[in-house]
């Protein structure tokens, strides 16, 4: 397995651990989110033992889903063990060491699950139930799901036409598989059981076809098409509910389709439904058929097209900067030319912000999903908690919204499990029995801030310090302020929980939170008071494509520092400077001692400005702490388009990307969080 594949496999395993930490205890919901991750791992088939062990773990998930069983202690222990084994296995593979397989799941427990799955299959008629739609809690998610699901159904129909002529077309099989898989996942999250069950059954058939274990003959294709039509009827019931605010009153049967699916999977020949059965299974009620040519004022565009548009507009911004540079350097005083270029600049700005706004979406959908999670967890944990949401209409770049969900889920789960006390403990400490959890978003400059606040027990700095000492993260006697101590909770595997619970406390999560936020060019800070509560603040850029920055010079090189990270800049006097323990140089800024980092040392750049008093110290803030960056000079404030540096220059500590300046030269963009952590 080459290095790139090893890194990809490590990332997938980290994602599995992350998903496992956010599973709903004692419930089958959420299990489906694991399956595609294990399927992604199965692509690494160069190592037979590794592949065999992944197959064993995935088999248990498949059995759980088929039996509608919960994520109980034995399964959790088995899959947790697999994650640990997987991380060690990849290390063995990387070092060309002998690899031992992960042991199989206990046979007795496996038989119990299989028997339960079998009993589920004998109760097929019970699957024919009304579609239960929770409009009060899930209206926004349902609206988005309706639109996306119709697109998936169209893709299924188009791919089926191809398969009728070429049943072995792998791309079409994969396209249909992904469509059913996506519908299944969201339907499971929304507790739309008939949809979830049917989509899962057809997905399982398609999985057999993907592995060349099932021929897609006319009988199978007919079943898939009829299932697709049945799902469409259910989707239209959702549409009708959204419009009329009344839940479906007619059952769309799926038991016949499920029975035929089981027969096909077991190698039995089946006959298509009779016309009467087909009509019964696929025709929605009169109320739903009336909504099938519904007009909409939205248009769905693939994000890749928006990315290309924004990229081209970014090129216009660069060209505009170059024109201005030419006017300044050549001292052109042509008034008409300057006026035309000024108008061009304003027009480009309008186009730029208009095109970027196309990618902006409210965080409402993510907040709504978390609202659902909090409701389920508080019921499971038996903790009365009032969940407050504000700022859900705040807009962010779509890719940021999609990626911020997992970090927020980890933080919410930790707040519910560790932050907010039990009802009994709250009463003993003089607090109201009902806890409070706040999730809010708001604008702050060119950033979006998302806060997670609880009125729980707060962070115990002594306990965190002692755990860090025990783990060898610090030396005994080292003095740290509370902000520094809080940072230890972002260390991989760090947890002060006395016991492992189904909710959290496994040392998995907060390191992933920090890493995911940093990937979005964001930062996270903590404010906490013991026995009062804790607030996590996530600062995120409005967009990941454009930043306001200050261009600085070090030697002959130029860099861009994001404006949002800069607090101030100054040329220090000698009496402001001193050294701590004879090593670290610090700046006394109004009584606050700020450590200084020399960029020419960091990036090995030759420069004549080596004395601090000869240069400029730019004060930046990262993770609630201030640092001073010594640079030669500050050149100008400029809005720049972020450019990817490519594979050869990725993951350079302290660098977030590149930008083309007005004179056509390239400047590297400083990434303060990773710079100060090196």
C-alpha positions as CSV (number, residue, x, y, z in Angstrom):
1,X,0.0,0.0,0.0
2,X,1.6,3.3,-1.1
3,X,2.0,6.3,1.3
4,X,-0.9,8.2,-0.2
5,X,-3.3,5.3,0.3
6,X,-2.0,4.8,3.8
7,X,-2.8,8.4,4.7
8,X,-6.3,8.1,3.1
9,X,-7.0,4.9,5.1
10,X,-5.9,6.7,8.3
11,X,-8.3,9.6,7.6
12,X,-11.2,7.1,7.0
13,X,-10.4,5.4,10.3
14,X,-10.4,8.7,12.1
15,X,-13.7,9.5,10.6
16,X,-15.1,6.2,11.7
17,X,-14.0,7.0,15.3
18,X,-15.6,10.3,15.0
19,X,-18.9,8.9,13.7
20,X,-18.8,6.2,16.5
21,X,-18.5,8.9,19.1
22,X,-21.7,10.5,17.8
23,X,-23.8,7.4,17.6
24,X,-27.2,7.4,19.4
25,X,-27.1,4.8,22.2
26,X,-29.7,2.1,22.4
27,X,-31.0,3.0,19.0
28,X,-30.5,1.6,15.5
29,X,-30.6,5.1,14.0
30,X,-27.2,6.4,13.0
31,X,-25.7,3.0,12.2
32,X,-26.1,3.6,8.5
33,X,-23.6,6.4,8.6
34,X,-20.9,3.8,9.3
35,X,-21.5,1.6,6.3
36,X,-20.1,3.8,3.6
37,X,-17.0,4.5,5.7
38,X,-16.3,0.7,6.0
39,X,-17.0,0.4,2.3
40,X,-14.4,3.1,1.6
41,X,-11.9,1.0,3.7
42,X,-12.7,-2.1,1.6
43,X,-11.1,-0.5,-1.4
44,X,-7.7,-1.1,0.2
45,X,-7.5,-4.7,-0.9
46,X,-3.8,-5.0,-1.5
47,X,-3.4,-6.4,2.0
48,X,-5.6,-9.5,2.3
49,X,-5.5,-9.7,6.2
50,X,-6.5,-6.0,6.4
51,X,-9.3,-6.5,3.9
52,X,-10.6,-9.6,5.7
53,X,-10.7,-7.8,9.0
54,X,-12.6,-4.8,7.6
55,X,-15.1,-7.3,6.0
56,X,-15.7,-8.9,9.4
57,X,-16.5,-5.6,11.1
58,X,-18.8,-4.4,8.3
59,X,-20.7,-7.7,8.4
60,X,-21.7,-6.9,12.0
61,X,-23.0,-3.5,10.9
62,X,-25.0,-5.1,8.1
63,X,-26.6,-7.6,10.6
64,X,-27.5,-4.9,13.0
65,X,-29.2,-2.9,10.3
66,X,-31.0,-5.9,9.0
67,X,-32.2,-6.8,12.5
68,X,-33.1,-3.2,13.4
69,X,-30.9,-3.8,16.5
70,X,-29.3,-1.1,18.7
71,X,-25.7,-0.2,19.0
72,X,-25.2,-2.2,22.2
73,X,-22.1,-2.6,24.5
74,X,-20.8,-5.8,22.8
75,X,-21.0,-4.3,19.3
76,X,-19.5,-1.0,20.4
77,X,-16.6,-2.8,22.1
78,X,-16.0,-4.9,19.0
79,X,-16.0,-1.9,16.6
80,X,-14.0,0.2,19.0
81,X,-11.4,-2.5,19.1
82,X,-11.4,-2.7,15.3
83,X,-10.6,1.0,15.2
84,X,-7.6,0.5,17.5
85,X,-6.5,-2.6,15.6
86,X,-6.9,-0.7,12.3
87,X,-4.6,2.1,13.4
88,X,-2.0,-0.4,14.6
89,X,-2.4,-2.4,11.4
90,X,-1.7,0.6,9.2
91,X,1.5,1.1,11.2
92,X,2.5,-2.5,10.6
93,X,1.8,-2.2,6.9
94,X,3.7,1.1,6.7
95,X,6.7,-0.6,8.4
96,X,6.4,-3.8,6.4
97,X,5.8,-5.8,9.6
98,X,3.8,-8.9,10.1
99,X,0.0,-8.3,10.4
100,X,-2.3,-10.4,12.5
101,X,-6.1,-10.4,11.6
102,X,-8.7,-8.8,13.8
103,X,-10.6,-11.6,15.6
104,X,-14.2,-12.4,14.5
105,X,-17.2,-11.3,16.5
106,X,-18.4,-13.8,19.1
107,X,-20.3,-16.5,17.3
108,X,-23.0,-16.8,20.0
109,X,-23.9,-13.1,19.9
110,X,-23.7,-13.1,16.1
111,X,-26.3,-15.9,15.9
112,X,-28.6,-14.0,18.2
113,X,-28.4,-11.0,15.9
114,X,-28.9,-13.2,12.8
115,X,-32.0,-14.8,14.5
116,X,-33.3,-11.4,15.2
117,X,-32.8,-10.3,11.6
118,X,-34.7,-13.5,10.5
119,X,-37.6,-12.6,12.8
120,X,-37.7,-9.2,11.2
121,X,-38.1,-10.8,7.8
122,X,-41.0,-12.9,8.9
123,X,-42.9,-9.7,9.9
124,X,-42.9,-8.1,6.5
125,X,-46.6,-7.1,6.6
126,X,-45.9,-4.9,9.6
127,X,-43.7,-2.8,7.3
128,X,-46.8,-1.5,5.5
129,X,-47.4,1.5,7.8
130,X,-48.1,5.2,7.4
131,X,-45.2,7.5,6.8
132,X,-44.7,9.3,10.1
133,X,-43.5,12.9,9.4
134,X,-42.4,15.1,12.3
135,X,-43.1,18.5,10.6
136,X,-42.7,20.5,13.8
137,X,-39.1,19.4,14.4
138,X,-37.9,18.6,10.9
139,X,-39.6,21.0,8.5
140,X,-36.5,22.6,7.1
141,X,-34.6,19.3,6.7
142,X,-37.6,17.6,5.1
143,X,-37.9,20.5,2.6
144,X,-34.2,20.1,1.6
145,X,-34.6,16.3,1.6
146,X,-37.6,16.4,-0.7
147,X,-35.7,18.4,-3.4
148,X,-32.5,16.3,-3.2
149,X,-34.4,13.0,-3.2
150,X,-36.3,13.9,-6.4
151,X,-32.9,14.5,-8.0
152,X,-31.7,11.1,-6.8
153,X,-34.8,9.5,-8.2
154,X,-34.2,11.1,-11.6
155,X,-30.6,9.8,-11.6
156,X,-31.9,6.3,-10.7
157,X,-34.3,6.3,-13.6
158,X,-31.7,7.6,-16.1
159,X,-29.1,5.0,-14.9
160,X,-31.7,2.2,-15.2
161,X,-32.3,3.0,-18.8
162,X,-28.6,2.4,-19.4
163,X,-28.6,-0.8,-17.5
164,X,-31.4,-2.2,-19.6
165,X,-29.0,-2.2,-22.5
166,X,-25.8,-2.8,-20.6
167,X,-26.5,-4.6,-17.3
168,X,-22.8,-4.7,-16.5
169,X,-22.2,-1.0,-16.6
170,X,-20.4,-0.3,-13.4
171,X,-20.8,3.4,-13.4
172,X,-24.6,3.1,-13.6
173,X,-24.7,0.5,-10.9
174,X,-22.6,2.8,-8.6
175,X,-24.8,5.8,-9.5
176,X,-28.0,3.9,-8.4
177,X,-26.3,2.5,-5.3
178,X,-25.2,6.0,-4.2
179,X,-28.7,7.4,-4.8
180,X,-30.5,4.7,-2.7
181,X,-27.8,4.9,-0.1
182,X,-28.2,8.7,0.3
183,X,-32.0,8.4,0.5
184,X,-31.7,5.6,3.0
185,X,-29.3,7.6,5.3
186,X,-31.5,10.7,5.5
187,X,-34.7,8.7,5.8
188,X,-33.2,6.9,8.7
189,X,-32.2,10.1,10.4
190,X,-35.7,11.5,10.0
191,X,-37.3,8.2,11.3
192,X,-39.1,7.7,8.0
193,X,-39.1,3.9,8.5
194,X,-40.8,2.6,5.4
195,X,-38.5,4.7,3.2
196,X,-35.4,3.7,5.1
197,X,-36.3,0.0,5.0
198,X,-37.1,-0.1,1.3
199,X,-34.0,2.0,0.3
200,X,-31.8,-0.3,2.5
201,X,-33.1,-3.5,0.9
202,X,-32.5,-2.2,-2.7
203,X,-29.1,-0.9,-1.7
204,X,-28.2,-4.3,-0.5
205,X,-29.2,-5.9,-3.8
206,X,-27.1,-3.2,-5.7
207,X,-24.2,-4.0,-3.4
208,X,-24.3,-7.6,-4.6
209,X,-24.4,-6.4,-8.2
210,X,-21.4,-4.1,-7.5
211,X,-19.5,-7.2,-6.3
212,X,-20.5,-9.3,-9.3
213,X,-22.6,-11.5,-7.0
214,X,-25.9,-10.7,-8.7
215,X,-26.9,-10.4,-12.4
216,X,-29.1,-7.4,-13.1
217,X,-31.6,-9.2,-15.2
218,X,-35.0,-7.8,-16.2
219,X,-36.6,-9.1,-13.1
220,X,-34.2,-7.3,-10.8
221,X,-34.3,-4.1,-12.9
222,X,-38.1,-4.2,-12.7
223,X,-37.9,-4.5,-8.9
224,X,-35.5,-1.6,-8.7
225,X,-37.7,0.6,-10.9
226,X,-40.8,-0.3,-8.9
227,X,-39.0,0.5,-5.7
228,X,-37.9,3.8,-7.2
229,X,-41.5,4.6,-8.0
230,X,-42.6,3.7,-4.5
231,X,-40.0,6.0,-3.0
232,X,-41.3,8.7,-5.3
233,X,-44.8,8.3,-4.0
234,X,-43.5,8.6,-0.4
235,X,-41.4,11.7,-1.3
236,X,-44.6,13.2,-2.8
237,X,-46.4,12.5,0.5
238,X,-43.6,14.5,2.2
239,X,-44.2,17.4,-0.3
240,X,-47.9,17.3,0.3
241,X,-47.3,17.4,4.1
242,X,-45.0,20.4,3.7
243,X,-47.7,22.2,1.7
244,X,-50.8,21.3,3.5
245,X,-49.4,20.8,7.1
246,X,-51.3,17.4,7.3
247,X,-49.6,14.1,7.7
248,X,-50.2,11.3,5.1
249,X,-53.4,9.3,5.6
250,X,-52.7,6.5,3.1
251,X,-50.3,3.6,3.4
252,X,-47.9,3.0,0.4
253,X,-47.1,-0.7,0.8
254,X,-43.5,-2.0,0.6
255,X,-43.8,-5.5,1.9
256,X,-44.3,-7.0,-1.5
257,X,-41.1,-5.3,-2.8
258,X,-39.2,-6.4,0.3
259,X,-40.3,-10.0,-0.1
260,X,-39.2,-10.1,-3.8
261,X,-35.9,-8.5,-2.8
262,X,-35.2,-11.2,-0.2
263,X,-36.1,-13.9,-2.8
264,X,-33.7,-12.4,-5.3
265,X,-30.9,-12.1,-2.8
266,X,-31.4,-15.8,-1.9
267,X,-31.1,-16.8,-5.6
268,X,-34.8,-17.5,-6.1
269,X,-36.6,-16.5,-9.4
270,X,-39.3,-13.9,-9.0
271,X,-42.1,-12.5,-11.1
272,X,-42.8,-8.9,-11.5
273,X,-45.8,-7.6,-9.6
274,X,-49.2,-8.0,-11.1
275,X,-50.7,-4.8,-12.5
276,X,-53.0,-4.7,-9.5
277,X,-50.0,-5.0,-7.1
278,X,-47.9,-2.5,-9.0
279,X,-50.7,0.0,-8.8
280,X,-51.1,-0.7,-5.1
281,X,-47.5,-0.4,-4.4
282,X,-46.5,2.6,-6.5
283,X,-49.6,4.8,-6.8
284,X,-49.6,7.6,-4.2
285,X,-52.8,8.9,-2.9
286,X,-54.9,11.4,-4.8
287,X,-53.7,14.2,-2.6
288,X,-50.1,13.5,-3.4
289,X,-50.4,13.1,-7.2
290,X,-51.9,16.6,-7.4
291,X,-48.5,18.0,-6.2
292,X,-46.3,16.2,-8.8
293,X,-45.9,19.3,-11.3
294,X,-45.3,21.7,-8.5
295,X,-43.5,24.9,-9.5
296,X,-40.5,26.1,-7.7
297,X,-38.5,29.4,-7.7
298,X,-35.2,27.6,-7.0
299,X,-32.7,26.1,-9.3
300,X,-30.1,23.5,-8.2
301,X,-26.6,23.9,-9.6
302,X,-23.6,21.6,-9.0
303,X,-21.1,23.3,-6.7
304,X,-18.3,22.6,-9.1
305,X,-19.9,25.0,-11.6
306,X,-20.0,27.7,-8.8
307,X,-16.4,27.0,-7.9
308,X,-15.4,27.6,-11.6
309,X,-17.3,30.8,-11.6
310,X,-15.8,32.1,-8.4
311,X,-12.3,31.1,-9.7
312,X,-12.8,33.1,-12.8
313,X,-14.1,36.1,-10.9
314,X,-11.0,35.8,-8.7
315,X,-8.8,36.1,-11.8
316,X,-10.7,39.3,-12.6
317,X,-9.8,40.6,-9.1
318,X,-6.1,39.9,-9.8
319,X,-6.2,41.6,-13.2
320,X,-7.9,44.6,-11.6
321,X,-5.1,44.8,-9.0
322,X,-2.5,44.6,-11.7
323,X,-4.1,47.5,-13.6
324,X,-4.0,49.6,-10.4
325,X,-0.4,48.7,-9.9
326,X,0.5,49.8,-13.4
327,X,-1.3,53.1,-12.9
328,X,0.7,53.7,-9.7
329,X,4.1,52.6,-11.0
330,X,3.9,54.5,-14.3
331,X,2.2,57.6,-12.8
332,X,-0.5,57.7,-15.5
333,X,-2.7,60.7,-15.0
334,X,-5.3,59.9,-17.7
335,X,-8.5,60.9,-15.9
336,X,-10.8,59.0,-18.2
337,X,-8.8,55.9,-17.9
338,X,-8.8,56.1,-14.1
339,X,-12.5,56.7,-14.1
340,X,-13.2,53.7,-16.3
341,X,-10.9,51.5,-14.2
342,X,-12.7,52.7,-11.0
343,X,-16.0,51.7,-12.5
344,X,-14.6,48.4,-13.6
345,X,-13.3,47.8,-10.0
346,X,-16.7,48.5,-8.6
347,X,-18.4,46.2,-11.1
348,X,-15.9,43.4,-10.4
349,X,-16.6,43.8,-6.7
350,X,-20.3,43.5,-7.2
351,X,-19.9,40.4,-9.4
352,X,-17.4,38.9,-6.9
353,X,-19.7,39.2,-3.9
354,X,-22.8,38.2,-6.0
355,X,-21.0,35.0,-7.2
356,X,-19.7,34.2,-3.7
357,X,-23.2,34.7,-2.2
358,X,-24.4,31.8,-4.5
359,X,-22.4,29.4,-2.3
360,X,-23.7,30.9,0.9
361,X,-26.4,28.9,2.8
362,X,-27.9,29.4,6.3
363,X,-26.6,27.2,9.1
364,X,-30.2,26.4,9.9
365,X,-30.1,22.9,8.5
366,X,-27.1,22.0,10.7
367,X,-28.6,23.6,13.7
368,X,-31.9,21.7,13.1
369,X,-30.1,18.4,13.0
370,X,-28.4,19.2,16.3
371,X,-31.7,20.2,17.8
372,X,-32.9,16.7,16.9
373,X,-29.8,15.1,18.4
374,X,-30.2,17.1,21.7
375,X,-33.8,16.0,22.0
376,X,-32.9,12.3,21.5
377,X,-29.9,12.4,23.9
378,X,-31.7,14.3,26.7
379,X,-34.5,11.7,26.6
380,X,-31.9,8.9,26.6
381,X,-29.8,10.4,29.4
382,X,-32.8,11.5,31.5
383,X,-31.4,15.0,31.9
384,X,-33.9,17.9,31.6
385,X,-32.2,20.4,29.3
386,X,-33.6,23.5,27.6
387,X,-31.9,23.9,24.3
388,X,-31.7,27.5,23.0
389,X,-30.9,28.3,19.3
390,X,-30.3,31.7,17.8
391,X,-28.8,33.0,14.6
392,X,-29.8,30.0,12.5
393,X,-30.3,32.3,9.5
394,X,-26.6,33.3,9.6
395,X,-25.0,32.3,6.2
396,X,-21.7,30.6,5.6
397,X,-20.0,29.1,2.6
398,X,-21.8,25.8,1.8
399,X,-18.7,23.7,2.2
400,X,-18.0,25.3,5.6
401,X,-21.6,24.5,6.8
402,X,-21.2,20.9,5.6
403,X,-17.9,20.4,7.5
404,X,-18.8,22.2,10.7
405,X,-21.6,19.8,11.6
406,X,-19.4,17.0,13.0
407,X,-17.3,19.3,15.3
408,X,-20.5,20.8,16.6
409,X,-22.0,17.4,17.3
410,X,-18.9,16.4,19.4
411,X,-19.1,19.6,21.4
412,X,-22.8,19.3,22.0
413,X,-22.4,15.7,23.2
414,X,-19.6,16.7,25.5
415,X,-21.7,19.5,26.9
416,X,-24.6,17.2,27.6
417,X,-22.5,14.4,29.1
418,X,-19.8,16.2,31.0
419,X,-20.8,19.8,31.2
420,X,-24.4,19.8,32.4
421,X,-24.9,18.0,35.7
422,X,-27.6,15.6,36.6
423,X,-30.8,17.0,37.9
424,X,-29.9,15.8,41.5
425,X,-26.4,17.4,41.4
426,X,-27.8,20.7,40.0
427,X,-30.3,21.0,42.9
428,X,-27.6,20.2,45.4
429,X,-25.4,23.0,44.0
430,X,-28.3,25.5,44.2
431,X,-29.0,25.5,40.4
432,X,-32.4,25.1,38.7
433,X,-33.0,21.3,38.0
434,X,-33.2,22.0,34.2
435,X,-29.9,22.7,32.5
436,X,-29.4,25.2,29.7
437,X,-27.5,24.6,26.5
438,X,-27.1,27.5,24.0
439,X,-26.1,27.3,20.3
440,X,-25.8,30.5,18.5
441,X,-24.2,32.0,15.4
442,X,-23.5,35.7,14.6
443,X,-21.3,37.9,12.4
444,X,-18.2,39.5,13.8
445,X,-16.3,41.5,11.2
446,X,-15.5,39.3,8.3
447,X,-15.9,36.2,10.4
448,X,-18.8,34.1,11.6
449,X,-18.7,33.1,15.3
450,X,-20.5,29.9,16.5
451,X,-20.9,29.5,20.2
452,X,-21.7,26.5,22.3
453,X,-22.5,27.4,25.9
454,X,-23.7,25.3,28.8
455,X,-24.5,26.4,32.4
456,X,-22.9,23.2,33.8
457,X,-20.0,22.4,36.1
458,X,-17.4,24.2,34.0
459,X,-13.8,23.0,33.3
460,X,-11.7,22.0,36.3
461,X,-8.2,23.4,35.5
462,X,-6.6,21.4,38.4
463,X,-8.0,18.1,37.1
464,X,-7.0,18.9,33.5
465,X,-3.5,19.9,34.7
466,X,-3.0,16.7,36.7
467,X,-4.2,14.6,33.8
468,X,-1.8,16.4,31.4
469,X,1.0,15.8,34.0
470,X,0.1,12.1,34.2
471,X,0.2,11.8,30.5
472,X,3.6,13.5,30.3
473,X,2.3,16.5,28.4
474,X,4.0,18.9,30.8
475,X,6.7,18.9,33.5
476,X,5.9,19.0,37.1
477,X,5.9,22.5,38.5
478,X,5.3,24.3,35.2
479,X,3.1,27.3,35.7
480,X,0.2,27.7,33.2
481,X,-2.7,30.1,32.9
482,X,-6.2,28.7,32.5
483,X,-6.3,29.4,28.8
484,X,-3.1,27.3,28.3
485,X,-4.6,24.5,30.4
486,X,-7.8,24.4,28.4
487,X,-5.8,23.6,25.3
488,X,-4.9,20.1,26.6
489,X,-8.5,18.9,25.9
490,X,-7.6,19.2,22.2
491,X,-4.9,16.6,22.6
492,X,-5.6,13.3,20.9
493,X,-6.8,10.7,23.4
494,X,-7.1,13.2,26.3
495,X,-10.1,12.8,28.6
496,X,-10.7,13.5,32.2
497,X,-13.8,11.4,32.3
498,X,-13.8,8.9,35.1
499,X,-15.8,6.4,33.1
500,X,-16.6,5.6,29.5
501,X,-20.2,6.2,28.6
502,X,-22.3,5.6,25.4
503,X,-22.3,9.4,24.9
504,X,-18.6,10.5,25.3
505,X,-15.6,10.2,27.5
506,X,-13.6,7.9,25.2
507,X,-10.9,10.5,24.5
508,X,-12.1,10.8,20.9
509,X,-13.5,14.0,19.5
510,X,-11.9,17.3,20.6
511,X,-8.7,16.7,18.8
512,X,-10.8,16.0,15.7
513,X,-12.8,19.2,16.4
514,X,-9.7,21.3,16.4
515,X,-8.2,19.7,13.3
516,X,-11.5,20.1,11.3
517,X,-11.9,23.7,12.3
518,X,-8.3,24.5,11.4
519,X,-8.8,23.0,8.0
520,X,-11.5,25.6,7.5
521,X,-9.1,28.3,8.4
522,X,-11.0,28.8,11.7
523,X,-10.0,28.9,15.3
524,X,-11.6,27.8,18.6
525,X,-11.3,29.3,22.0
526,X,-12.7,28.4,25.4
527,X,-14.1,30.5,28.3
528,X,-15.0,28.6,31.5
529,X,-15.9,29.2,35.1
530,X,-16.0,26.3,37.5
531,X,-19.5,25.5,38.6
532,X,-20.9,28.2,36.4
533,X,-20.5,26.9,32.8
534,X,-18.4,26.8,29.7
535,X,-18.4,28.5,26.3
536,X,-16.7,27.3,23.2
537,X,-16.3,29.9,20.5
538,X,-15.6,28.9,16.9
539,X,-14.4,31.6,14.6
540,X,-14.9,30.8,10.9
541,X,-14.3,32.8,7.7
542,X,-17.3,33.8,5.7
543,X,-15.8,32.1,2.7
544,X,-12.9,29.9,2.1
545,X,-12.1,31.5,-1.3
546,X,-11.3,35.1,-0.4
547,X,-9.6,36.9,2.5
548,X,-8.7,40.4,3.5
549,X,-5.0,40.5,4.3
550,X,-2.1,42.6,5.1
551,X,0.9,42.1,2.8
552,X,4.2,42.0,4.7
553,X,7.8,41.6,3.6
554,X,10.6,39.4,5.1
555,X,13.8,39.6,3.2
556,X,12.9,39.5,-0.5
557,X,9.8,37.4,0.1
558,X,6.2,38.7,0.7
559,X,3.5,37.1,2.8
560,X,-0.2,37.8,3.5
561,X,-1.5,37.7,7.0
562,X,-5.3,37.5,7.3
563,X,-6.6,40.8,8.7
564,X,-8.9,39.0,11.1
565,X,-5.9,37.5,12.9
566,X,-4.1,40.9,13.4
567,X,-4.7,42.9,16.6
568,X,-2.2,45.6,16.1
569,X,1.3,46.3,14.7
570,X,4.2,48.4,16.1
571,X,7.9,49.1,15.9
572,X,9.0,48.2,19.4
573,X,11.3,50.2,21.7
574,X,14.3,48.5,23.4
575,X,12.8,48.9,26.9
576,X,9.7,46.9,25.8
577,X,11.8,43.8,25.0
578,X,13.1,41.2,27.4
579,X,13.8,37.5,27.5
580,X,12.2,34.8,29.5
581,X,14.6,32.3,31.1
582,X,17.2,33.7,28.7
583,X,15.5,32.1,25.7
584,X,12.1,33.3,24.5
585,X,12.0,37.0,23.5
586,X,8.9,38.8,24.8
587,X,7.3,42.1,24.1
588,X,5.7,44.1,27.0
589,X,2.5,45.5,25.5
590,X,0.7,47.5,28.1
591,X,1.7,45.1,30.8
592,X,1.0,42.0,28.8
593,X,4.0,39.8,27.9
594,X,3.7,38.6,24.3
595,X,6.2,36.0,22.9
596,X,7.8,37.0,19.6
597,X,8.3,34.6,16.6
598,X,10.8,35.6,14.0
599,X,9.4,34.8,10.5
600,X,12.9,34.8,8.9
601,X,13.9,32.0,11.3
602,X,10.7,30.1,10.9
603,X,11.0,30.0,7.1
604,X,14.8,30.2,6.8
605,X,14.8,33.5,4.9
606,X,17.9,35.6,4.6
607,X,17.3,39.2,5.8
608,X,19.1,42.2,7.1
609,X,16.4,42.9,9.7
610,X,17.4,40.7,12.6
611,X,17.1,43.1,15.5
612,X,13.6,43.4,16.8
613,X,13.8,47.2,17.1
614,X,14.6,47.4,13.4
615,X,11.5,45.6,12.2
616,X,7.8,45.6,12.7
617,X,6.1,43.3,15.3
618,X,2.6,42.2,14.1
619,X,0.5,41.1,17.0
620,X,-1.8,38.1,16.1
621,X,-4.2,36.1,18.2
622,X,-4.7,32.3,18.0
623,X,-6.6,30.1,20.4
624,X,-7.1,33.0,22.8
625,X,-3.3,33.8,23.0
626,X,-1.4,36.7,21.5
627,X,1.9,36.3,19.7
628,X,4.2,38.8,17.9
629,X,5.5,38.1,14.4
630,X,8.7,40.0,13.6
631,X,8.7,41.1,9.9
632,X,10.8,43.5,7.9
633,X,7.9,45.8,6.9
634,X,4.2,46.1,6.2
635,X,3.4,46.9,2.6
636,X,-0.4,47.3,2.1
637,X,-3.8,46.0,2.9
638,X,-5.2,43.8,0.0
639,X,-8.1,41.5,-0.7
640,X,-6.6,38.3,-2.2
641,X,-8.0,35.1,-3.7
642,X,-6.7,32.0,-2.1
643,X,-4.9,29.6,-4.4
644,X,-4.1,26.0,-3.7
645,X,-0.4,25.3,-3.6
646,X,-0.6,21.8,-5.0
647,X,0.6,18.5,-3.6
648,X,4.3,19.4,-3.4
649,X,3.7,22.3,-1.0
650,X,0.7,21.1,0.9
651,X,0.8,20.8,4.7
652,X,3.6,23.3,5.3
653,X,3.3,24.4,8.9
654,X,2.3,28.0,9.1
655,X,1.1,28.3,5.4
656,X,-2.5,28.2,4.3
657,X,-2.1,28.8,0.6
658,X,-0.9,31.3,-2.0
659,X,-2.1,34.5,-3.6
660,X,-1.2,36.5,-6.7
661,X,-0.5,40.1,-5.9
662,X,-1.2,43.2,-8.0
663,X,2.2,43.1,-9.6
664,X,1.7,39.4,-10.7
665,X,4.0,38.0,-8.0
666,X,3.1,35.2,-5.7
667,X,2.8,35.6,-1.9
668,X,2.3,32.8,0.6
669,X,-0.7,33.2,3.0
670,X,0.2,32.8,6.7
671,X,-1.9,30.4,8.8
672,X,-1.6,31.7,12.4
673,X,-3.0,28.7,14.2
674,X,-0.6,26.2,12.6
675,X,2.3,28.8,12.7
676,X,2.2,29.3,16.5
677,X,1.7,25.5,17.2
678,X,4.9,24.5,15.4
